[in-house]
Amino acid sequence: MNRQLGIKGPMVSAIGLGCMGMSGAYGESDEKESIATIERALELNHNFLDTADYYLAGHNEQLIAQAIKGKRDKAFLSVKTGMMLSPGGYGGVNGHPDFLRNAVMYSLQRLKTDYIDLYTLGRVDPNVPIEDSVGALAELVQKGVVRFIGLSEASAESIRRAATVHTITALQTEYSLWTRDIEDEILPTIRELGIGLVAYAPLSRGFLSGTYKKPEDIKDNRAHMPRYQGENFYKNLELVEKVKMLASQKGCTPSQLAIAWVLAQGEDIITIPGTKRVKYLEDNIASENVRLSSGDLRAISEILPAGVVSGTRYPERFMSALNR
């Protein structure tokens, strides 16, 4: 199943592949299995591959380059930039034009390609006018090294300002049964402007899959996220049981129900569940076969209303970089 990304954008797979976990974000990963997962996505015509130059300092891009060698034309490469690395992990946000001009050249080298399909400002830099950042990205489009421009986790105001400089094809932000804050202002804004939504973390980083039973099950950096901690964890686990019940009624897995729900929120939405295993990729893609009626959607909203989740999606120091 394909969908158009924005009213002036390309046709891409409605279910893409988030590749971040292939570079150690959620525990160890197997490069061979990761590459096989990307290759399988392309075999199944799910061409939207999402990465960032800051995923393990470019490792993720190099991994993708191996997987798409000889089949670049089958892949739609979505690359985020603008977040710097430090010895302690992620550093500050950098939307300065010079930084962006340099960053894209390094990404092209690592990906072994001469163009990037969708180049996205990973966060809005509060110290650089959004018009300047998008202006630099627009230059890259003119040069032919970038096809389309995206924003990520931007406020409605920043989106409007950015759109006056150049067409914004997509907004990438977290959107799921548990993360629905964009529905009040941001989603209406991008729909007004004809911008597509790339919904990441549709499974709330795996929590909605029903895999985890106690906080101690989390052995990676999700352990630092409030939704996975202490009392929040157990409150959210009760919500997962409700998701399981709903999924059982539809004859699908909890993950498939969660992905199907995101897709059912509009034809202008695609989603990029992340995985590093072929099996989970195939399970996620099967979500396309889950049909949710208007009655199903009403029932889900009654059982899992917006704002019901306990805890923020990131630690406090990262929350401040959202919606700027």
ZAMARGU-4260 file (C-alpha; in steps of 0.2 Angstrom, whole numbers, plus 5000, padded with zeros to 4 digits):
<rodrens>
0) 5000/5000/5000 | 5007/5017/4995 | 5002/5034/5000 | 5006/5052/4993 | 5018/5061/5005
5) 5010/5079/5006 | 4999/5086/4992 | 5015/5089/4981 | 5025/5075/4986 | 5030/5057/4980
10) 5021/5041/4982 | 5029/5031/4996 | 5025/5015/5006 | 5012/5018/5019 | 5022/5008/5031
15) 5041/5012/5031 | 5055/5006/5041 | 5063/5015/5055 | 5081/5010/5055 | 5088/5018/5071
20) 5087/5002/5081 | 5100/4994/5069 | 5113/5005/5077 | 5112/5001/5095 | 5098/5012/5100
25) 5089/4998/5108 | 5102/4986/5113 | 5114/4976/5103 | 5110/4972/5084 | 5116/4960/5071
30) 5122/4969/5056 | 5118/4954/5045 | 5101/4953/5051 | 5098/4972/5050 | 5104/4972/5031
35) 5093/4957/5028 | 5078/4967/5036 | 5081/4982/5024 | 5083/4971/5009 | 5067/4962/5013
40) 5057/4978/5015 | 5063/4983/4998 | 5058/4966/4991 | 5040/4969/4998 | 5040/4986/4990
45) 5041/4995/5007 | 5053/5008/5001 | 5053/5022/5014 | 5069/5020/5024 | 5071/5032/5039
50) 5088/5036/5046 | 5098/5051/5053 | 5116/5056/5052 | 5117/5056/5071 | 5112/5038/5073
55) 5128/5031/5080 | 5138/5044/5071 | 5134/5039/5054 | 5134/5020/5056 | 5116/5019/5052
60) 5119/5027/5035 | 5133/5016/5031 | 5123/5001/5035 | 5109/5006/5024 | 5122/5009/5010
65) 5127/4991/5011 | 5108/4985/5010 | 5103/4996/4995 | 5119/4993/4985 | 5113/4990/4967
70) 5095/4994/4971 | 5096/5013/4975 | 5081/5016/4963 | 5070/5005/4974 | 5073/5015/4990
75) 5066/5031/4996 | 5079/5038/5008 | 5073/5049/5023 | 5088/5057/5032 | 5087/5068/5047
80) 5100/5080/5052 | 5104/5095/5064 | 5107/5086/5080 | 5126/5085/5086 | 5134/5072/5095
85) 5145/5073/5111 | 5155/5061/5121 | 5140/5059/5132 | 5128/5055/5118 | 5117/5068/5109
90) 5123/5086/5110 | 5114/5102/5105 | 5103/5106/5090 | 5111/5114/5075 | 5101/5122/5062
95) 5114/5134/5055 | 5115/5134/5036 | 5134/5130/5036 | 5131/5115/5047 | 5117/5109/5036
100) 5127/5111/5020 | 5142/5101/5027 | 5131/5088/5035 | 5122/5083/5019 | 5139/5080/5010
105) 5144/5068/5023 | 5127/5059/5022 | 5129/5057/5003 | 5146/5049/5006 | 5141/5037/5019
110) 5125/5032/5009 | 5135/5031/4993 | 5122/5040/4984 | 5121/5057/4974 | 5104/5062/4981
115) 5093/5061/4997 | 5075/5059/4994 | 5068/5067/5010 | 5080/5078/5020 | 5073/5083/5037
120) 5078/5095/5050 | 5078/5084/5065 | 5074/5098/5078 | 5071/5116/5076 | 5086/5126/5082
125) 5080/5140/5094 | 5096/5150/5090 | 5093/5150/5071 | 5078/5157/5062 | 5069/5143/5054
130) 5069/5153/5038 | 5088/5152/5038 | 5088/5133/5041 | 5075/5130/5028 | 5083/5142/5016
135) 5099/5131/5016 | 5089/5115/5013 | 5081/5124/4999 | 5098/5127/4991 | 5101/5109/4992
140) 5085/5105/4982 | 5091/5118/4969 | 5108/5109/4968 | 5099/5092/4965 | 5106/5083/4981
145) 5090/5084/4990 | 5073/5080/4982 | 5061/5085/4996 | 5062/5094/5013 | 5055/5089/5030
150) 5054/5095/5048 | 5053/5085/5064 | 5045/5089/5080 | 5042/5107/5075 | 5028/5119/5082
155) 5014/5125/5071 | 5021/5142/5071 | 5038/5136/5065 | 5030/5125/5052 | 5020/5140/5045
160) 5036/5151/5044 | 5046/5137/5036 | 5032/5134/5022 | 5034/5153/5017 | 5052/5149/5012
165) 5050/5132/5003 | 5037/5118/5001 | 5038/5107/5016 | 5034/5089/5011 | 5033/5081/5027
170) 5033/5083/5046 | 5040/5069/5056 | 5034/5067/5074 | 5029/5054/5086 | 5011/5049/5084
175) 5003/5034/5092 | 4988/5028/5103 | 4999/5035/5117 | 5006/5051/5109 | 4992/5061/5102
180) 4996/5079/5107 | 4998/5084/5089 | 4980/5082/5086 | 4975/5099/5093 | 4985/5111/5083
185) 5000/5103/5073 | 4990/5090/5063 | 4977/5103/5058 | 4991/5115/5053 | 5000/5103/5042
190) 4984/5097/5034 | 4979/5115/5030 | 4997/5117/5022 | 4996/5101/5012 | 5011/5093/5022
195) 5011/5074/5025 | 5014/5066/5042 | 5028/5053/5045 | 5023/5045/5062 | 5037/5038/5071
200) 5036/5026/5086 | 5019/5020/5082 | 5022/5006/5095 | 5028/5018/5108 | 5046/5011/5107
205) 5039/4993/5108 | 5028/4995/5124 | 5012/4993/5114 | 5018/4977/5107 | 5014/4969/5124
210) 5032/4961/5126 | 5037/4969/5142 | 5031/4964/5159 | 5041/4974/5172 | 5053/4988/5171
215) 5068/4976/5173 | 5064/4969/5156 | 5071/4985/5148 | 5090/4983/5146 | 5093/4998/5134
220) 5091/5017/5134 | 5072/5016/5135 | 5075/5012/5154 | 5078/5031/5155 | 5061/5036/5148
225) 5048/5040/5160 | 5035/5029/5152 | 5045/5014/5156 | 5049/5018/5174 | 5042/5014/5191
230) 5023/5017/5194 | 5021/5024/5176 | 5027/5007/5169 | 5013/4997/5178 | 5000/5010/5174
235) 5004/5009/5156 | 5005/4990/5157 | 4986/4990/5161 | 4983/5000/5145 | 4993/4987/5135
240) 4981/4974/5142 | 4967/4984/5134 | 4976/4985/5118 | 4978/4966/5118 | 4960/4964/5121
245) 4955/4975/5106 | 4968/4966/5095 | 4961/4949/5100 | 4944/4955/5094 | 4951/4960/5077
250) 4961/4944/5075 | 4978/4953/5075 | 4993/4957/5086 | 4993/4972/5098 | 5007/4979/5087
255) 4997/4977/5071 | 4982/4985/5079 | 4992/5000/5085 | 5000/5003/5067 | 4983/5001/5059
260) 4976/5014/5071 | 4989/5026/5065 | 4986/5023/5047 | 4967/5025/5050 | 4969/5043/5056
265) 4971/5049/5038 | 4977/5045/5020 | 4990/5059/5023 | 4999/5049/5036 | 5013/5036/5034
270) 5021/5027/5048 | 5039/5020/5051 | 5039/5007/5065 | 5057/5002/5069 | 5064/4985/5069
275) 5080/4976/5066 | 5073/4959/5062 | 5064/4952/5046 | 5051/4943/5056 | 5045/4959/5065
280) 5046/4969/5048 | 5034/4956/5040 | 5022/4957/5055 | 5022/4976/5054 | 5019/4976/5036
285) 5004/4964/5039 | 4996/4978/5048 | 4990/4984/5031 | 4977/4970/5031 | 4969/4976/5048
290) 4953/4986/5044 | 4947/4997/5057 | 4929/5003/5055 | 4922/5019/5062 | 4914/5009/5076
295) 4931/5001/5080 | 4939/5018/5080 | 4926/5025/5092 | 4928/5010/5103 | 4947/5012/5104
300) 4945/5030/5108 | 4933/5026/5122 | 4945/5013/5130 | 4961/5023/5126 | 4957/5041/5126
305) 4970/5054/5121 | 4981/5059/5136 | 4978/5042/5145 | 4997/5037/5145 | 5007/5040/5161
310) 5024/5049/5159 | 5032/5059/5146 | 5039/5051/5130 | 5057/5058/5133 | 5067/5063/5149
315) 5065/5081/5153 | 5081/5087/5145 | 5075/5081/5128 | 5057/5086/5130 | 5063/5105/5129
320) 5068/5102/5111 | 5051/5097/5105 | 5037/5108/5098 | 5049/5123/5094
</rodrens>
